[in-house]
Amino acid sequence: MFSCNTSTSGHSTFLLTGFPGLEASHHWVSIPINLICVVSILGNSIILLLIRRDPSLHEPMYIFLSMLAASDLGLCASTFPTMVWLFWLGARELPFDLCAAQMFFIHAFTYVESGVLLAMAFDRFVAIREPLHYATILTHSAMARVGAAILVRAVLLNLPGPILLRHLLFPQISVLSHCYCLHCDLVGLACSDTQINSFVGLVSILLSLGLDSFLIVLSYALILRTVLGIASPGERLKALNTCVSHLSIVLIFYLPKLGLSVLHRVEKHSYPALAVLMANLHFLVPPFMNPIVYCLKSKQIRQGLLKHFQQKRVDVS
């Protein structure tokens, strides 16, 4: 941490942090991370293209999946540039405006993904609780309104962050904890009073990740209650099996965040490289795993992929 004696507002430079103690090996250490990024971009792009082109996948569950894939691509686009900037080009400096912009998009796409996971939980609840009215409840216009509401909420909750940060004083040069900019990290580096910023950040998290996680748990409690009311054991298992993919990506999304939170409070200073690795993975794992989970668990996605590649082979022939 540099001195606050020469602090400025909106003109600071932030230094990205890689893996402490492994600076000489950044190129090699970053190879798996970069591979995860590339596979994530390819996987989610294929999912989006497949759902767009296959009419049989124009169902609520897969339309929400396309929203999830789009938010994953946005998250990759927000984090990947500074990783390349640091690990491959060896450049650490990031001006305030770029850092604030990256912070906004990272948090916004995270909130969008959380909102889409909640919408997918509601989709599963309606499919199990009201199967006869499923198509009339989740119409294309209703899903478009849900998607718009998720996007507007993400923007409104994150817009105050960069604006309020411009009023804070920072050292001329500040060292970040990660290879990207986060709100809590920037607030912790400020030299001036940050009570309003911390309060706004807390409210933002509670109204997004906090509220969404509570409603997802509530949705699954209602789903479980509905399933237990089904007489046939086979039908119960079939109903629960439709939730496996969604439940898996919910755990993939929230568990790394929980693990990172625990690590920061318990052993962050003892194992700084592990803390940085977890910080990178908690943004990279969901976009990487989501397409894999749905390809493995969804018969329609697998059939769509097979049909697409067969068509490609026919076109080549």
C-alpha positions in Angstrom: 0.0 0.0 0.0 1.4 3.3 -1.1 1.2 6.5 1.0 -1.9 8.6 1.2 0.2 11.8 1.5 0.0 12.3 -2.3 -3.6 11.2 -2.8 -5.8 12.2 -5.8 -9.4 11.8 -6.9 -10.0 10.0 -10.2 -6.4 10.2 -11.4 -4.8 7.2 -9.6 -3.0 4.3 -11.1 -3.7 0.8 -9.9 -1.3 -2.1 -10.1 -2.7 -5.6 -10.9 -1.5 -8.5 -8.7 -0.7 -11.9 -10.1 0.5 -14.9 -8.0 2.7 -13.7 -5.2 6.1 -15.4 -5.2 5.5 -16.9 -8.7 6.1 -13.7 -10.8 8.9 -15.4 -12.8 6.6 -18.2 -13.8 3.5 -16.2 -14.6 3.5 -17.4 -18.2 3.4 -21.1 -17.2 1.0 -20.6 -14.3 -1.4 -18.6 -16.4 -1.7 -21.3 -19.1 -4.5 -23.3 -17.4 -6.4 -20.1 -16.6 -6.2 -18.9 -20.2 -7.3 -22.4 -21.4 -10.3 -22.2 -19.1 -11.1 -18.8 -20.5 -10.9 -20.0 -24.1 -12.9 -23.1 -23.5 -15.5 -21.0 -21.6 -15.9 -18.6 -24.5 -16.1 -21.4 -27.1 -18.6 -23.5 -24.9 -21.0 -20.6 -24.2 -20.8 -19.4 -27.8 -21.7 -22.8 -29.1 -24.7 -23.0 -26.6 -25.9 -19.6 -27.8 -25.6 -20.5 -31.5 -27.2 -23.9 -30.9 -30.3 -22.5 -29.1 -30.6 -19.7 -31.7 -30.6 -22.1 -34.7 -32.6 -25.1 -33.3 -36.4 -24.4 -33.1 -36.8 -27.4 -30.8 -34.7 -25.5 -28.2 -36.9 -22.4 -28.2 -38.4 -23.4 -24.8 -38.3 -21.4 -21.6 -35.6 -23.5 -20.0 -33.2 -23.2 -23.0 -34.0 -19.5 -23.5 -33.0 -18.9 -19.9 -29.9 -21.0 -20.6 -29.0 -18.7 -23.5 -29.3 -15.8 -21.1 -26.9 -17.6 -18.8 -24.5 -18.2 -21.6 -24.6 -14.6 -22.6 -23.9 -13.4 -19.0 -21.0 -15.9 -18.9 -19.5 -14.5 -22.1 -19.9 -11.0 -20.6 -18.1 -12.1 -17.4 -15.2 -13.6 -19.5 -14.9 -10.5 -21.6 -14.7 -8.4 -18.4 -12.0 -10.4 -16.6 -10.0 -11.9 -19.5 -8.3 -8.7 -20.9 -6.5 -7.8 -17.6 -5.4 -11.4 -17.2 -3.8 -11.3 -20.6 -2.5 -7.8 -19.8 -0.7 -9.0 -16.7 0.3 -12.6 -17.3 1.4 -12.4 -20.9 2.4 -8.8 -21.5 3.7 -8.2 -18.0 1.9 -4.9 -17.7 0.5 -4.1 -14.2 -0.7 -0.5 -14.5 -4.4 0.3 -14.9 -5.8 3.8 -14.8 -8.7 4.7 -12.6 -11.3 5.0 -15.4 -10.5 1.6 -16.8 -10.4 0.0 -13.4 -13.8 1.5 -12.5 -15.3 0.4 -15.8 -14.0 -3.2 -15.3 -15.4 -3.2 -11.8 -18.8 -2.1 -13.1 -19.0 -4.8 -15.8 -17.7 -7.6 -13.6 -20.3 -7.0 -10.9 -23.1 -6.3 -13.4 -22.6 -9.6 -15.2 -22.3 -11.4 -11.9 -25.7 -9.9 -10.8 -27.2 -10.8 -14.2 -26.0 -14.4 -13.8 -27.5 -14.6 -10.3 -30.8 -13.2 -11.6 -30.9 -15.7 -14.5 -30.3 -18.6 -12.0 -33.3 -17.3 -10.0 -35.4 -17.2 -13.2 -34.3 -20.7 -14.0 -35.4 -21.9 -10.5 -38.8 -20.3 -11.0 -39.0 -22.1 -14.4 -38.3 -25.4 -12.7 -40.9 -24.7 -10.1 -43.6 -23.8 -12.6 -42.7 -26.9 -14.7 -43.2 -29.2 -11.7 -46.0 -27.4 -9.9 -48.2 -26.3 -12.9 -47.1 -28.5 -15.9 -50.5 -27.9 -17.7 -50.1 -24.1 -17.5 -46.3 -24.0 -18.1 -46.5 -22.7 -21.7 -49.1 -20.0 -20.8 -47.2 -18.7 -17.8 -43.7 -18.6 -19.3 -44.5 -17.1 -22.7 -41.8 -15.5 -24.9 -43.0 -12.0 -23.9 -42.9 -12.9 -20.2 -39.4 -14.2 -20.5 -38.3 -11.0 -22.4 -39.7 -8.9 -19.5 -37.8 -11.1 -17.0 -34.6 -10.7 -19.0 -35.0 -7.0 -19.2 -35.8 -6.7 -15.5 -32.6 -8.7 -14.6 -30.5 -6.5 -16.8 -32.0 -3.2 -15.5 -31.5 -4.3 -11.9 -27.9 -5.2 -12.5 -27.2 -1.8 -14.1 -29.1 0.2 -11.4 -27.4 -1.6 -8.5 -23.9 -1.1 -9.9 -24.2 2.4 -11.3 -23.7 4.2 -8.0 -20.4 2.3 -7.3 -18.1 4.0 -10.0 -19.8 7.3 -9.4 -19.2 7.3 -5.7 -15.6 6.1 -6.2 -14.8 9.2 -8.2 -15.3 11.3 -5.0 -12.8 9.2 -3.0 -9.1 10.0 -2.6 -6.6 7.3 -3.6 -2.8 7.2 -3.4 -1.1 8.0 -6.7 -0.3 4.3 -7.0 -2.3 1.6 -5.4 -1.8 -2.2 -5.4 -4.8 -4.3 -6.1 -5.4 -7.8 -4.5 -6.2 -9.4 -7.8 -5.7 -9.2 -11.5 -8.9 -7.3 -11.9 -10.8 -4.6 -10.1 -13.5 -5.2 -7.5 -15.6 -2.7 -5.6 -14.5 -4.0 -2.1 -10.9 -3.9 -3.2 -11.0 -0.3 -4.4 -12.9 0.9 -1.4 -10.3 -0.7 0.9 -7.5 1.2 -0.9 -9.2 4.7 -0.5 -7.6 7.3 1.8 -10.9 9.1 2.5 -14.1 8.1 4.4 -15.7 5.1 2.7 -18.8 4.5 4.9 -21.3 5.5 2.1 -19.4 3.4 -0.4 -19.4 0.4 1.9 -23.1 0.8 2.7 -24.0 1.1 -1.0 -21.9 -2.0 -1.8 -23.6 -4.0 1.0 -27.1 -3.0 -0.1 -26.2 -3.9 -3.7 -25.1 -7.4 -2.7 -28.1 -8.0 -0.4 -30.5 -6.9 -3.2 -28.9 -9.2 -5.7 -26.9 -12.2 -4.6 -28.5 -12.2 -1.1 -32.1 -11.9 -2.3 -31.5 -14.3 -5.2 -30.0 -17.0 -3.1 -32.8 -16.8 -0.6 -35.5 -17.0 -3.3 -33.7 -19.9 -5.0 -33.6 -21.9 -1.7 -37.3 -21.0 -1.3 -38.1 -22.2 -4.8 -36.4 -25.5 -4.2 -38.2 -25.9 -0.9 -41.5 -25.5 -2.7 -40.3 -27.9 -5.5 -39.5 -30.5 -2.9 -42.8 -30.0 -1.2 -44.6 -30.5 -4.6 -42.5 -33.6 -5.5 -43.2 -35.3 -2.1 -46.9 -34.9 -2.9 -46.5 -37.0 -6.1 -47.8 -40.6 -5.5 -45.5 -42.5 -7.9 -41.8 -42.9 -6.8 -40.9 -43.0 -10.5 -42.6 -39.7 -11.2 -40.9 -38.2 -8.2 -37.5 -39.2 -9.4 -38.3 -37.9 -12.9 -39.4 -34.5 -11.6 -36.3 -34.2 -9.4 -34.1 -35.2 -12.3 -35.2 -32.2 -14.3 -33.7 -30.0 -11.6 -30.2 -31.6 -11.4 -28.6 -29.4 -14.1 -29.9 -26.2 -12.6 -29.0 -27.2 -9.0 -25.5 -28.1 -10.2 -24.8 -24.7 -11.8 -26.3 -22.9 -8.7 -23.8 -24.7 -6.5 -21.0 -24.0 -9.0 -21.9 -20.3 -8.9 -22.3 -19.9 -5.2 -19.8 -22.4 -3.6 -16.6 -20.8 -5.0 -17.8 -17.4 -3.7 -18.3 -18.9 -0.3 -14.9 -20.6 -0.4 -13.2 -17.4 -1.4 -15.0 -15.5 1.4 -13.9 -18.0 4.0 -10.3 -18.0 2.7 -10.1 -14.2 2.8 -11.1 -14.3 6.5 -9.0 -17.2 7.6 -5.8 -17.9 5.6 -5.5 -15.1 3.0 -2.1 -13.8 4.4 -0.8 -17.3 5.1 -1.4 -18.5 1.5 -1.5 -15.4 -0.8 -1.0 -17.4 -4.0 -4.0 -19.7 -3.1 -6.1 -16.7 -2.3 -5.3 -15.2 -5.8 -6.0 -18.6 -7.5 -9.4 -18.9 -5.7 -10.2 -15.3 -6.6 -9.5 -16.1 -10.3 -11.4 -19.4 -10.3 -14.5 -18.1 -8.6 -15.1 -16.0 -11.7 -13.8 -18.5 -14.2 -15.3 -21.8 -13.0 -19.0 -21.0 -13.6 -18.6 -19.9 -17.3 -16.4 -23.0 -17.8 -18.6 -25.6 -16.1 -22.1 -24.4 -17.1 -21.9 -25.5 -20.8 -20.3 -28.8 -19.7 -23.1 -29.5 -17.2 -25.9 -28.8 -19.6 -24.2 -30.8 -22.4 -23.9 -33.8 -20.1 -27.3 -33.6 -18.5 -29.6 -32.3 -21.3 -30.5 -34.8 -24.0 -31.9 -32.0 -26.2 -28.6 -30.1 -26.1 -26.7 -33.3 -27.0 -29.0 -34.1 -29.8 -28.8 -30.5 -31.1 -25.0 -30.6 -31.0 -25.0 -34.0 -32.9 -27.5 -32.6 -35.5 -25.4 -29.5 -36.0 -22.1 -31.4 -36.5 -23.8 -33.9 -38.8 -25.1 -31.0 -40.9 -21.6 -29.5 -41.0 -20.3 -32.9 -42.2 -23.0 -33.0 -45.0 -22.1 -29.4 -46.0 -18.4 -30.2 -46.3 -19.2 -33.4 -48.3 
